[in-house]
């Protein structure tokens, strides 16, 4: 599947979700809050911001899963062209092309095991989001195992969330 088809599907999905959200929001406003409803202190009150928070949840999951599943095309599509990665070694790669070149062996060799657990997240409406994972990257064949805290910053381009910065700190 070419990149333009992938982006078209994402934009179409966003539009369908926005239309559905608009209908649901109008119905909710007409009916008023449900008895005993508890939105929670961290839930955004603005319907658009709630929609963006749900969209972010999907975007960050797709980002992590595409890396785990060696899906270079999806991983690339989920990053801003200006993205930067700071590796735990201190090496910095700026621009998605440089990042993909640095990660090429991961996608080509398809032998590393990638796992993550979310530790923290904040979503600022439909503007930016930040998430911290505890990650493990393993290559069992050579006995390599690395634990890290990995922070990823996302920006919303009006249609979708894109990773714009990624930094890992090795854990003992």
C-alpha atoms as one frame of an Amber mdcrd trajectory, in Angstrom:
protein
   0.000   0.000   0.000   1.503   3.351  -0.938   1.836   6.185   1.549  -0.802
   8.394  -0.087  -3.419   5.638   0.259  -2.491   5.203   3.939  -2.830   8.952
   4.587  -6.169   9.042   2.707  -7.484   6.234   4.939  -6.362   8.100   8.074
  -7.997  11.360   6.920 -11.214   9.527   5.998 -11.217   7.875   9.413 -10.782
  11.261  11.094 -13.677  12.763   9.129 -16.007   9.843   9.879 -15.104  10.053
  13.577 -15.673  13.817  13.625 -19.134  13.445  12.077 -20.021  10.688  14.547
 -18.702  12.758  17.452 -20.723  15.762  16.354 -23.925  13.709  16.369 -23.142
  12.135  19.723 -22.233  15.500  21.227 -25.453  17.089  20.037 -27.487  14.230
  21.508 -25.603  14.435  24.800 -26.137  18.187  25.023 -29.837  17.816  24.325
 -30.265  15.105  26.947 -28.059  16.735  29.588 -25.637  14.842  31.789 -26.591
  11.314  32.763 -27.515  10.736  36.376 -24.407   9.865  38.332 -22.123  10.596
  35.358 -18.527  11.064  36.392 -16.266  12.372  33.640 -13.230  12.398  35.941
 -10.725  15.105  36.699  -8.373  14.130  33.866 -10.997  13.831  31.145 -11.178
  16.853  28.833 -14.517  18.657  28.977 -14.461  19.879  25.369 -15.885  17.208
  22.997 -13.214  17.950  20.394 -10.494  17.516  23.012 -12.038  14.206  24.137
 -12.026  13.081  20.523  -8.359  14.121  20.152  -7.475  12.226  23.345  -9.078
   9.064  21.923  -7.343   9.661  18.600  -4.044  10.047  20.480  -4.591   6.755
  22.265  -4.837   5.034  18.889  -1.867   6.928  17.401   0.526   6.101  20.238
  -0.547   2.439  20.163  -0.004   2.258  16.383   3.417   3.900  16.832   4.551
   1.309  19.394   2.986  -1.647  17.574   4.433  -0.683  14.186   7.923  -0.683
  15.697   7.260  -4.001  17.452   5.836  -5.542  14.258   8.639  -4.233  11.957
   6.139  -2.162   9.922   8.499   0.539   8.669   5.892   2.184   6.423   3.384
   2.713   9.233   6.121   3.766  11.663   7.387   6.396   9.177   3.851   7.669
   8.448   3.281   8.273  12.167   6.232  10.686  12.423   6.585  14.318  11.481
   9.207  14.877   8.764  11.093  17.106  11.251  11.141  14.471  14.009  14.198
  14.037  16.218  15.375  10.979  18.120  17.897  11.125  20.960  19.215   7.632
  21.614  20.394   6.564  25.064  23.966   6.641  23.728  23.601  10.377  23.136
  23.432   9.963  19.351  20.927  12.337  17.749  19.124  11.797  14.454  17.133
  14.686  13.035  14.508  14.162  10.342  12.506  11.031   9.678  14.892   9.900
   6.925  17.852   9.957   9.326  15.795   8.208  12.014  14.707   5.474   9.609
  18.314   4.997   8.473  19.425   4.594  12.097  16.649   2.045  12.712  17.037
   0.218   9.382  18.562  -2.926  10.892  15.629  -3.271  13.296  13.108  -3.266
  10.457  15.262  -5.432   8.142  16.506  -8.085  10.572  13.109  -8.600  12.225
  14.555 -10.399  15.236  14.380  -7.894  18.098  11.642  -8.155  20.681  10.073
  -4.825  21.727   7.816  -4.367  24.715   6.583  -1.337  26.624   4.503  -0.291
  29.603   2.989   3.159  29.798   4.058   5.124  32.869   2.724   8.638  32.221
   0.821  10.659  29.627  -0.534  14.138  29.141  -2.632  15.263  26.179  -3.005
  19.005  25.654  -6.257  19.214  23.739  -5.616  18.836  20.029  -2.171  20.447
  20.133   0.449  18.241  21.735   0.890  15.136  23.831   3.683  13.493  25.775
   3.948   9.905  26.897   6.554   8.004  28.914   7.057   4.266  28.553   9.261
   1.789  30.330  10.625  -0.192  27.390  12.587  -3.370  26.804  14.488  -4.047
  23.573  15.908  -7.547  23.255  17.818  -9.508  20.641  17.808 -13.013  22.153
  20.168 -14.526  19.553  23.060 -12.390  20.836  21.917 -12.065  24.458  21.200
  -8.322  24.161  18.661  -6.775  26.535  18.140  -3.064  27.166  15.628  -1.462
  29.532  14.908   2.238  29.130  12.529   5.025  29.986  11.398   6.383  26.648
   9.594   9.706  26.285   7.764  10.539  23.067   6.321  13.942  22.173   3.518
  14.196  19.618   2.021  17.114  17.756  -1.390  17.286  16.120  -1.298  18.541
  12.545  -5.050  19.189  12.309  -5.818  15.691  11.050  -3.614  13.301  12.977
  -1.076  12.883  15.744   2.554  12.673  14.641   5.569  11.787  16.773   7.976
  14.720  16.707  10.537  13.838  19.406  11.705  10.634  21.070  14.302  10.220
  23.783  15.450   7.131  25.628  17.294   6.870  28.950  18.849   3.498  29.717
  17.801   1.837  32.964  19.999  -0.566  34.952
